[in-house]
């Protein structure tokens, strides 16, 4: 029986939140650091990345006790990246999801340290997955370090900063977002493939799916930035334009960006054919990504 994505998200998002809180609550750390970490965990968000880990496993008919730990590892990396992105030296944002950003509440120094602590905790989590073989643990750690480090998210952020105040080509913009946004989304899908011990061919198809939904996700973000209000976004609208950033709508227009987004969506669906499932959760996720309003 095909699962409804909305039901799947409603059932699993609270379990992800509960696991995140448990991972942080059990740490013996200074109280203000713990408050800062919990503040950003509680700041909302759709939990897309951890849910993609779980959805991949569900589509592959795999159940694992440690799936939520792996899912939370990627969410910890994502949350740390948002804390750091909002800092004055980076995107300099005062609000995130309608709430004051971490550094506006706890100060720059503690916000930086809270992000650092979340990054370290993510990798610590992956060593505590007792149901996984050591080879799987090592592969997950390698993959997450690549996705979150200089070859992935951090490298993409550097390219993004270097691209401010100059016009980028579509290829240059794609190179940024494959790393900055796409790398962690790709980890989420590939982690599911590692947990399920898929063959290389099927892993490759899931990686292709992840590549295209990562770009579709970023294009949709760019479109929402220019078509939504500050109240709808929970952060300042048109912030990319204010920072002189190249975006898909700026380079292609709204219609061109939308066309590109749906082309990526179709490529993602094509990559899922090997599942031989109607309305696979990953297919529903792809639809959700391009149709979302937040």
C-alpha positions in Angstrom: 0.0 0.0 0.0 1.4 3.4 -1.0 2.1 5.8 1.8 1.0 9.4 1.8 3.9 11.8 2.1 1.9 14.1 4.4 1.1 11.3 6.8 4.7 10.0 6.6 6.0 13.5 7.5 3.6 14.0 10.3 4.5 10.6 11.8 8.2 10.9 11.5 9.0 14.6 12.1 8.1 14.4 15.9 10.3 11.3 16.2 13.2 13.2 14.6 12.7 16.2 17.0 12.5 13.8 20.0 15.8 12.2 18.9 17.5 15.5 18.3 16.5 16.7 21.8 17.7 13.4 23.4 21.1 13.7 21.7 21.7 17.2 23.0 20.0 16.8 26.4 22.4 13.9 27.4 25.5 16.0 26.7 27.4 17.3 29.8 28.0 20.8 28.5 27.7 24.4 29.8 24.0 25.3 30.2 24.2 28.4 27.9 25.7 26.3 25.1 22.9 23.7 25.5 20.3 26.5 25.4 21.8 27.9 22.2 21.8 24.6 20.5 18.3 23.7 21.6 17.1 27.2 20.5 18.1 26.5 16.9 16.8 23.0 16.9 13.4 24.4 18.1 13.4 27.1 15.4 11.2 25.1 13.2 12.0 23.8 9.7 10.6 21.1 7.5 13.2 18.5 8.4 13.5 17.7 4.7 17.0 16.1 5.0 16.3 13.7 7.8 13.0 12.8 6.3 14.7 12.0 3.0 16.9 9.5 4.8 13.8 7.7 6.2 11.9 8.0 3.0 14.7 6.3 1.1 14.8 3.4 3.5 11.0 3.1 3.4 11.0 3.0 -0.4 13.6 0.3 -0.2 11.6 -1.7 2.3 14.3 -1.4 5.0 13.8 -0.9 8.7 16.7 -0.1 11.0 16.9 0.8 14.6 19.5 3.5 14.0 17.8 5.2 11.0 16.8 8.1 13.2 20.3 8.6 14.5 21.6 8.8 10.9 18.8 11.1 10.0 19.5 13.4 12.9 23.2 13.6 12.0 22.5 15.3 8.8 19.9 17.7 10.5 22.6 18.7 13.0 25.0 19.6 10.2 22.2 21.5 8.4 21.2 23.4 11.6 24.8 24.3 12.3 25.2 25.7 8.8 22.1 27.9 9.2 23.5 29.3 12.5 26.8 30.2 10.8 25.1 31.5 7.6 23.1 34.0 9.6 26.2 35.6 11.2 27.1 39.2 10.4 30.3 38.0 8.6 28.1 35.8 6.3 24.6 36.5 5.2 23.9 38.9 8.2 20.3 37.9 8.9 18.4 38.9 12.0 15.5 36.4 11.4 15.2 32.8 10.5 11.8 31.1 10.2 10.1 34.1 11.8 12.3 34.0 14.9 15.5 35.9 15.9 18.6 34.2 14.6 20.8 32.5 17.1 23.5 35.2 17.3 20.8 37.9 17.9 19.8 36.0 21.1 23.0 34.5 22.3 25.7 36.7 20.7 28.1 35.9 17.9 30.6 33.9 20.0 28.1 31.5 21.5 26.3 31.1 18.1 29.6 30.1 16.5 30.4 27.6 19.3 26.9 26.1 19.2 27.3 25.5 15.5 30.7 23.9 16.1 29.3 21.7 18.7 26.5 20.5 16.4 28.9 19.7 13.7 31.0 17.5 16.1 27.9 15.9 17.5 26.8 14.8 14.1 29.9 12.7 13.5 29.8 11.4 17.1 26.2 10.2 16.4 27.4 8.1 13.5 29.8 6.2 15.7 26.9 5.2 18.0 24.9 3.3 15.4 25.2 -0.2 17.0 23.1 -1.9 14.3 25.4 -0.9 11.5 28.6 -2.7 10.4 31.8 -0.8 11.0 32.3 -0.5 7.3 28.9 1.2 7.0 29.7 3.6 9.8 33.0 4.6 8.1 31.3 5.1 4.8 28.7 7.3 6.3 31.3 9.4 8.1 33.3 9.7 4.9 30.3 10.7 2.9 29.0 13.3 5.5 32.5 14.8 5.9 32.7 15.3 2.1 29.1 16.6 1.8 29.6 19.1 4.7 33.2 20.2 4.1 35.4 21.9 1.6 34.3 19.7 -1.3 30.6 20.2 -0.4 28.6 22.7 1.6 31.5 24.8 2.9 33.1 25.0 -0.5 29.7 26.0 -2.0 29.4 28.8 0.6 32.8 30.1 -0.3 31.9 30.1 -4.0 28.6 31.9 -3.1 30.5 34.6 -1.2 32.9 35.1 -4.1 30.0 35.3 -6.5 28.4 38.3 -4.8 28.4 41.6 -6.6 29.2 39.9 -10.0 27.1 38.3 -12.6 27.5 34.5 -12.7 26.6 32.1 -15.6 24.0 29.4 -15.1 26.8 26.8 -15.0 28.7 28.8 -12.3 25.5 29.1 -10.3 24.8 25.4 -10.6 28.3 24.6 -9.4 27.7 26.6 -6.2 24.4 25.0 -5.4 25.4 21.4 -6.2 27.8 22.0 -3.2 26.0 24.5 -1.0 22.5 23.0 -1.1 22.7 19.8 -3.0 25.5 18.1 -1.1 23.6 17.5 2.2 20.4 16.6 0.3 22.5 14.1 -1.7 24.0 12.7 1.5 20.5 12.1 2.8 19.6 9.9 -0.2 23.0 8.2 -0.4 22.9 7.4 3.3 19.7 5.5 2.8 21.4 3.5 0.0 24.4 2.7 2.3 22.1 1.6 5.1 20.2 -0.6 2.6 23.5 -2.0 1.2 22.4 -1.4 -2.4 24.4 -2.4 -5.4 26.5 0.3 -7.2 24.0 0.6 -10.1 21.0 1.4 -7.8 23.2 3.7 -5.7 24.0 5.6 -8.8 20.3 6.0 -9.7 19.6 7.4 -6.2 22.6 9.7 -6.5 21.2 11.0 -9.8 17.8 11.6 -8.2 19.5 13.5 -5.4 21.5 15.7 -7.8 18.4 16.8 -9.6 16.1 17.4 -6.6 19.0 19.3 -4.9 19.0 21.8 -7.9 15.2 21.8 -8.0 15.1 22.7 -4.3 17.5 25.6 -4.8 15.7 26.9 -7.8 12.4 26.8 -5.9 14.1 28.7 -3.0 15.3 31.4 -5.4 11.8 31.7 -6.9 10.2 32.0 -3.4 12.6 34.7 -2.4 11.2 37.0 -5.1 7.6 35.9 -5.1 6.8 35.7 -1.4 6.4 38.2 1.4 8.7 38.5 4.4 5.8 37.2 6.5 5.4 34.1 4.3 9.1 33.4 4.3 9.9 34.1 8.0 12.9 36.1 6.9 13.4 39.2 4.7 12.1 38.7 1.1 14.3 39.7 -1.8 17.4 39.1 0.4 19.3 37.6 -2.5 18.8 40.7 -4.6 19.7 43.0 -1.7 23.0 41.1 -1.4 23.7 41.3 -5.1 23.6 37.5 -5.5 23.0 35.8 -8.8 19.9 33.6 -8.8 18.0 31.5 -11.2 15.2 34.0 -11.6 17.7 36.8 -12.1 19.5 34.9 -14.8 16.6 33.1 -16.5 13.5 35.1 -15.4 10.7 33.5 -13.4 9.4 31.5 -16.3 12.8 30.3 -17.3 13.7 29.3 -13.7 10.4 27.5 -13.3 11.0 25.6 -16.6 14.5 24.6 -15.4 13.0 23.5 -12.0 10.5 21.2 -13.6 13.1 19.8 -16.0 15.1 18.8 -12.9 12.0 17.3 -11.3 11.3 15.1 -14.4 15.0 13.9 -14.3 14.6 13.0 -10.7 11.5 11.0 -11.3 13.2 9.1 -14.2 16.0 8.1 -11.8 13.5 6.4 -9.6 12.2 3.9 -12.2 14.3 1.1 -10.7 12.1 1.2 -7.6 9.1 -0.1 -9.7 6.8 1.7 -7.3 3.8 3.9 -8.0 3.9 7.1 -5.9 7.1 6.2 -4.1 7.8 8.5 -1.2 10.8 9.9 -3.0 8.7 10.7 -6.0 6.2 12.4 -3.7 9.1 14.3 -2.1 10.2 15.6 -5.4 6.7 16.9 -6.1 6.6 18.5 -2.6 9.9 20.2 -3.3 8.7 21.9 -6.5 5.2 22.7 -5.2 6.0 24.0 -1.7 5.1 27.6 -0.7 7.7 27.9 2.1 
